[in-house]
Amino acid sequence: MEEERRDQGRESAAAAPPPTLMSQMKKGGLSMAASIKQGWQYTKAFFTGQVMKLKAKNEKEMSEANLQATKMQVEAADEAEHRKKLAAAGNM
């Protein structure tokens, strides 16, 4: 019984057709779009942080601006990673 399940799993994996050129291009394009969006969000976070630092009236506000910019950059990286995983899985 267990051997039948393993054999079925192998057959279904072996029966999967190879990816077509169009599907590879789509995945690559989605990955590239996610990278471009990540770059844009990084740039936006950088300049937002710089403006907040310039507007800061004291040390506390300046450190908060720095934390906010870093948080925005991390969120951009996480979102891009998630989008790339979805594109690789073909769920996008």
ROVEX-107358 format. One record per residue (C-alpha): residue number from 1; residue in one letter; x negated, y, z negated. Coordinates in pm, 1 decimal. Each point is the difference from the previous one (the first is absolute). Example, Ala and Ser with C-alpha at 12.3 -4.5 7.8 and 13.67 -1.06 7.14 Angstrom:
<rs>
<r n="1" res="a" xx="-1230.0" yy="-450.0" zz="-780.0"/>
<r n="2" res="s" xx="-137.0" yy="344.0" zz="66.0"/>
</rs>
This chain:
<rs>
<r n="1" res="m" xx="0.0" yy="0.0" zz="0.0"/>
<r n="2" res="e" xx="-277.0" yy="240.4" zz="-95.8"/>
<r n="3" res="e" xx="-198.1" yy="-96.2" zz="308.6"/>
<r n="4" res="e" xx="299.5" yy="77.1" zz="223.9"/>
<r n="5" res="r" xx="22.0" yy="351.1" zz="-144.2"/>
<r n="6" res="r" xx="-369.5" yy="60.0" zz="60.9"/>
<r n="7" res="d" xx="29.6" yy="-132.3" zz="354.9"/>
<r n="8" res="q" xx="298.8" yy="225.7" zz="68.8"/>
<r n="9" res="g" xx="-193.4" yy="299.7" zz="-129.6"/>
<r n="10" res="r" xx="-291.1" yy="-80.3" zz="228.9"/>
<r n="11" res="e" xx="228.7" yy="-47.3" zz="298.6"/>
<r n="12" res="s" xx="174.5" yy="332.4" zz="-51.8"/>
<r n="13" res="a" xx="-333.5" yy="177.4" zz="-38.2"/>
<r n="14" res="a" xx="-138.3" yy="-169.6" zz="308.7"/>
<r n="15" res="a" xx="313.7" yy="71.9" zz="201.0"/>
<r n="16" res="a" xx="-23.1" yy="377.6" zz="-51.6"/>
<r n="17" res="p" xx="-78.3" yy="168.2" zz="332.0"/>
<r n="18" res="p" xx="-314.9" yy="208.9" zz="23.7"/>
<r n="19" res="p" xx="53.2" yy="373.6" zz="-36.1"/>
<r n="20" res="t" xx="65.0" yy="178.7" zz="326.3"/>
<r n="21" res="l" xx="-191.2" yy="301.4" zz="116.5"/>
<r n="22" res="m" xx="301.4" yy="222.8" zz="-62.1"/>
<r n="23" res="s" xx="43.0" yy="-121.2" zz="-358.3"/>
<r n="24" res="q" xx="-370.3" yy="53.3" zz="-66.8"/>
<r n="25" res="m" xx="20.9" yy="350.2" zz="147.8"/>
<r n="26" res="k" xx="307.9" yy="75.7" zz="-210.4"/>
<r n="27" res="k" xx="-172.7" yy="-113.3" zz="-318.6"/>
<r n="28" res="g" xx="-310.4" yy="197.4" zz="89.2"/>
<r n="29" res="g" xx="205.2" yy="309.0" zz="80.5"/>
<r n="30" res="l" xx="191.9" yy="-22.9" zz="-326.6"/>
<r n="31" res="s" xx="-324.1" yy="-43.1" zz="-191.8"/>
<r n="32" res="m" xx="-151.4" yy="300.3" zz="177.4"/>
<r n="33" res="a" xx="309.9" yy="209.7" zz="-71.1"/>
<r n="34" res="a" xx="-22.3" yy="-94.0" zz="-367.9"/>
<r n="35" res="s" xx="-367.4" yy="101.1" zz="-5.9"/>
<r n="36" res="i" xx="74.6" yy="334.4" zz="167.1"/>
<r n="37" res="k" xx="282.6" yy="66.4" zz="-243.9"/>
<r n="38" res="q" xx="-230.3" yy="-89.4" zz="-289.3"/>
<r n="39" res="g" xx="-260.0" yy="244.7" zz="130.0"/>
<r n="40" res="w" xx="261.6" yy="272.9" zz="28.5"/>
<r n="41" res="q" xx="123.1" yy="-66.9" zz="-354.8"/>
<r n="42" res="y" xx="-359.9" yy="6.4" zz="-130.7"/>
<r n="43" res="t" xx="-55.1" yy="336.3" zz="170.3"/>
<r n="44" res="k" xx="328.0" yy="133.5" zz="-135.2"/>
<r n="45" res="a" xx="-89.5" yy="-118.1" zz="-350.8"/>
<r n="46" res="f" xx="-342.7" yy="162.0" zz="23.2"/>
<r n="47" res="f" xx="132.7" yy="339.3" zz="104.0"/>
<r n="48" res="t" xx="290.0" yy="-15.4" zz="-244.9"/>
<r n="49" res="g" xx="-250.2" yy="-70.4" zz="-276.6"/>
<r n="50" res="q" xx="-225.2" yy="285.7" zz="111.7"/>
<r n="51" res="v" xx="288.3" yy="248.2" zz="3.0"/>
<r n="52" res="m" xx="113.7" yy="-117.5" zz="-342.9"/>
<r n="53" res="k" xx="-356.0" yy="40.3" zz="-131.3"/>
<r n="54" res="l" xx="-19.4" yy="353.2" zz="139.3"/>
<r n="55" res="k" xx="329.3" yy="88.0" zz="-164.5"/>
<r n="56" res="a" xx="-102.0" yy="-153.9" zz="-332.4"/>
<r n="57" res="k" xx="-23.1" yy="248.5" zz="-283.6"/>
<r n="58" res="n" xx="-190.6" yy="-222.4" zz="-237.9"/>
<r n="59" res="e" xx="-198.4" yy="-320.6" zz="-26.3"/>
<r n="60" res="k" xx="306.4" yy="-210.6" zz="-80.6"/>
<r n="61" res="e" xx="185.7" yy="103.3" zz="315.7"/>
<r n="62" res="m" xx="-312.9" yy="-64.8" zz="205.1"/>
<r n="63" res="s" xx="-36.6" yy="-354.9" zz="-132.8"/>
<r n="64" res="e" xx="372.6" yy="-61.2" zz="60.2"/>
<r n="65" res="a" xx="-45.0" yy="114.4" zz="360.2"/>
<r n="66" res="n" xx="-291.4" yy="-236.7" zz="40.9"/>
<r n="67" res="l" xx="204.1" yy="-289.1" zz="-142.8"/>
<r n="68" res="q" xx="292.6" yy="82.4" zz="228.1"/>
<r n="69" res="a" xx="-222.0" yy="2.4" zz="309.7"/>
<r n="70" res="t" xx="-157.6" yy="-331.9" zz="-99.4"/>
<r n="71" res="k" xx="343.3" yy="-150.9" zz="-64.5"/>
<r n="72" res="m" xx="119.2" yy="110.4" zz="344.7"/>
<r n="73" res="q" xx="-305.6" yy="-159.0" zz="162.8"/>
<r n="74" res="v" xx="55.2" yy="-329.6" zz="-182.2"/>
<r n="75" res="e" xx="366.0" yy="-3.1" zz="101.6"/>
<r n="76" res="a" xx="-102.2" yy="61.8" zz="362.6"/>
<r n="77" res="a" xx="-243.4" yy="-291.0" zz="-10.7"/>
<r n="78" res="d" xx="257.3" yy="-231.8" zz="-160.1"/>
<r n="79" res="e" xx="265.5" yy="90.1" zz="255.0"/>
<r n="80" res="a" xx="-238.4" yy="-51.7" zz="290.6"/>
<r n="81" res="e" xx="-109.3" yy="-337.1" zz="-137.2"/>
<r n="82" res="h" xx="362.6" yy="-106.7" zz="-38.4"/>
<r n="83" res="r" xx="83.9" yy="108.3" zz="355.4"/>
<r n="84" res="k" xx="-301.9" yy="-184.6" zz="139.5"/>
<r n="85" res="k" xx="102.7" yy="-319.0" zz="-180.9"/>
<r n="86" res="l" xx="351.2" yy="30.9" zz="141.5"/>
<r n="87" res="a" xx="-139.3" yy="55.8" zz="348.7"/>
<r n="88" res="a" xx="-228.8" yy="-301.5" zz="-32.3"/>
<r n="89" res="a" xx="292.6" yy="-214.2" zz="-113.0"/>
<r n="90" res="g" xx="212.9" yy="130.7" zz="285.9"/>
<r n="91" res="n" xx="273.2" yy="131.4" zz="-229.9"/>
<r n="92" res="m" xx="-10.2" yy="355.3" zz="122.3"/>
</rs>
